[in-house]
Amino acid sequence: MFIVERLSDADVGVLISTLGEGEILTELRVKESSLSHESVEQVLSVLSRQKSVGKVRLSVKTFTVTTAALCLDFIQNTETCQHLTLEKYPEEYQWTEDDSSVEDDISVEDNSSPLLSLSVDKDSRGLSLDMNSPFPPTISRASLTLTQADSPNSSSFTDFILKFRNVIGLRAKLQTLPDLEKVGLEVGCLTESLAHWILNIINTCPSLKDVEFCASYVPDNIYDLDECCYGLLLEEGISLLQESEKRRPDCSVTVTGKRCTKPSGKCGEEDDPDLDCNQRVKIQMRGPNVAEEEIIGIDY
């Protein structure tokens, strides 16, 4: 394992010289650093000349579409690399659009919901991507699992990453990933429109076998992403998903969050999830079978 802390762009040349070539590197961690895209490119270039590289974790100054795509290219084309994490060093979070020539129909001028980290795992079956956003108005965490066959190239991932920042873009792009096996989402609230989106990807991605949805949010006074709270599962969203004829029988859907227990006048999207009428539940659906259980324990 090779660990470097507080590496600057000026120090990258020293790291490259130290790593050399033809070595067996189980893991490289560049922590608490603010590398530019050019420095990331140099580091990945020297890693590609090693005999083997197991895991890579890089800390960057600013997330750009090009840097994310570069990392995806690296793990796809480096046979021994099984895990790569790209994370924004928390000084001033921002998402930067670059000249990656990606067609984008989503505004990226609002930097209030940037990407915090991109994590990629690779095995014989394919790729798994996990993405976090620190201040989510919609999606706070999302994961995808893709099959190895016909794996998308970096330009496809570039397009997806850029549009991933809001639900509308996500709805548009997941349908273009034919080898998608699993989707995991954390969103503030399960609405009817999101339920329609879930049903849409189930029926447009024939390889999709598992959808996991968690309604969660980070309160304004909490800055630790692990200290999130359950959001609401709106009744109209639940009812739509429970209609088995609208779901493929071979795809499982699991939703977790708070469900209003009032017999009438159910809580809506603008209501406080922490009201006493809202109960933490997990609902699992597969084919005609629907199972609901209360979640007992400490709220998060």
N, C-alpha and C positions, 0 to 999 in steps of 0.2 A: 504494500500500500504506500502511495506517495501523497503526502498532504502538504499543501501550500496555503498560507493565509495572507490576506491583504496584499495580493499581487496586483501591481499596476501595469499599465501597458508598457512602461519603460523597463519593467523587470521580465517581460515575457521572453526576451532573448536568452536570459540566464536560465530560465526554466527549460527552454528548448535545448540548450547546450547540455544541461544536466540530464535530461531524459535520453539523449543520444538516439541510437537506432538499434533495431534488432533485439530489443529487450522483452522480457516477459513481465508485463505490468498488470497486476491483479486489479488495481484501482488507483485512479487519480482524482483527488479532491482539491479543487481550487476554491477556498472558502473566503467569505467576507471580502470579496474583491469586486472590482468594477471594470471588467474587461470590455473593450470595444469589440465590434464585429470583426475587425481586422485581426485583433489578438486571438479571438476565438478561432478564426480561420487558421492562424499559424499553429495554435496548439493542436487542433484536430489534424492538421497536416503532418506534424511530427508523430502524433499517435498512430496515424495510418502506416507509418514506417516501422512500427514495433512488431516484434514477432507475434505478440498477442496482447490484447487489452480487454480486461474484464468489465469494469465499471468506470464511468466518467461522471463527475459532478463539477459543473462550471458556474461561477457567479459572475453576472454581467452588469454593466452600467445601465443599459437600456435594452428592453426587448424590441427587436425588429423582426419583421416577417422573414427577412433573408437569413438572419441568424438562426431562427427556429428551423427553417428549411435546411440549412447547412447541417445542423445537428441530426436531423432526421436522415439526411443523405448518408452521414457518417455511420450511424448505427445500422442502417440497411446494408451498407456496402463493406462493413468491417465484420467479418464472420465471427470473431471471438467476442465482440462487444455485446453484452446482454442487457446492459442498463445504462441510460444516460439521463442526467437531470440538468436542466438549464434553469437557473433561478435569478431573480432580480435582487441585487443587494439592496436592502431597505434604507435608502437615503432619501430618494424622492421618486416615488413610483410614477412611471409614465409609460404609455405605449406609443411607439414611434412608427409611423408609416414610412417606408423607404422606397427606393426606386426598383422594387422587385417586379415591376410590370404586371401586377396582379389586378385584374378587374374587380373593383369593389363597389357594391351598391349600398354599403353601410357607412355612415359617417364615423370617422375616427377622430374627430376634433375634440370630443369630450373625453378627457383622460381621467375621469373620475372612477373608471372601472377597468384598470389595466390588468394584464396578465401578470401573475406573481411567479408562477413556476410552470414548467413543462417537463414532465417525466415520461420517459419511453422505456418500456420493457420489451425484449425480444426473446422468443423461443421458437421451437420447431413449428409451432402452429401459426405464428404470425406476430403482430405488433399490438401492444397495449399502450394507449396514451392517456395520461392524466393531466388535467390542467386546472390551475387555481387562479381565482381573481380575488384580491384582498378586500375590495369595497363593492360588492355585487348589488346592482339594482335588480338583476334578474338571476343570472347563473353565477354561483359562487365556486362550484367545483363540478367538473365533468370528466368522464372517462369513456374511452372507446376501445374495443378490441376488434382487430382486423385480421382476417386470415392471411396466410403467407402467399397463397396463389394470387397471381395478378396484383401484387401489392402496389398501391399507388406510388407514383414518383413524387419527388419533392415539390414540384409545382402544384400537384393536387393538394398536398398537405399545406402548402403555403396559402392557397386559396381558402382552405378550410379554417386554418388558424385565424386568419384575418376576419372572417365572417363569424367566427365562434363567439364574438364578444356580445352578441345578443340573440335572443330567442328567434327572431325572424330570420337572421342569417343562418342559424343552426338548422332551422326547419328546411331551408332551401338546400343546404349542402349535404346533409346526411343521406338524402335520397340518391346522391351521386356516388356513394361508396358501396358498390355491390357486394363486397366481401365483409361487410360489417357483421360481427357475431354478437357483440354485447355493447349496450349503452348504459352508462350510469350518469345521472344528473342530480345536482343539488340546486334547487330553485326556491325562491322565497315562498311561493304559493302554487298549488295545483289548481289551475283554472280550466274552464271548458276548452279554451283555445289550445292549451298545452296538452290536454287529453286528446284533442283532435290530432295534434302533431304526433303524439305517441302512436296513435292508431295508424297514422299516415306512414310513418317509417316502418312499422311492423308489416304493412301491406306492400311497401315499395322496396324493402330490403329482404329478399327471400332467404338470405343466410342468417338473418337476425334471430337469435334464440332466447335472448334474455334482456329485459329492460328493467333497470332499477331506478326508481325515482324517489328522492327524499326532499320533502318540503322543509327548508331550513333557512335561517338568516342569521347575520351577525348584528346584534344590537349596536346602536350608535356609541354606547359607552364601553364597548369591548373591542379590542384591537387584535386579539389572538384568534386566528381562524379556527382553532380547536374549541373555542368557547362559543359555538353557535347554538341557536335555539330552534326548536321545531316550529315550522310554519304551518299554515292551514292547508288542509285538503278540502277544497270546496265540493259541496254535494253534487253539483252539476258535472264536475270533472270525474268524480268517483262513479256516478251513475253511468256516464258514457263509457268508461273503461270496463265496467262490469257487464256490458252487453256483449256476450261471448261471440255472437255472430259477426261482430265487427273486429274481432281479434283472430289471428291465425292460431289454430289449436296447438301448434308445436312451439309457440313462443310464450315464455313466461313473463308476466308483468308483476312487479312488486312495488308498492307505493308505501311510503312511511311519512308520518306527520301527525298533525292534530286534526281530529274530526269533531265537528260540533254535535253535541248530543241533544240539543233542544228539539222538541217534536215539531216545532214550527218557528218561522222567523230565524232561520239558520244564519250563522255568522257569514259575512262576506269578505271580500278581498281586503277591505279597508279596516276590518275589525281586528282587535288585539288577540293574537293567538293564545295569550296567557289567561284569558277569561276562564272562569271555573267550568263553563259549559264545554270547553274543548278538551278532548281526551286523546292521549297519545296512542296511536294504533299502527299496526302493520297489516296491509291487505295484500294477499297473494292471489294471483289469478292465472289460471292455465286452462284453456278450453272452457268447458262449462263450469269448472270448479272455481269457487271463490271462498277463501278463508280469511277471516279477520281476527286478529288478536290484539288485546290491549298490551301496551308496553309498560311494564312496571319497573320503577327504578328512578334514579336521579335524572332530572331533566338536563338537557345540554343546549 
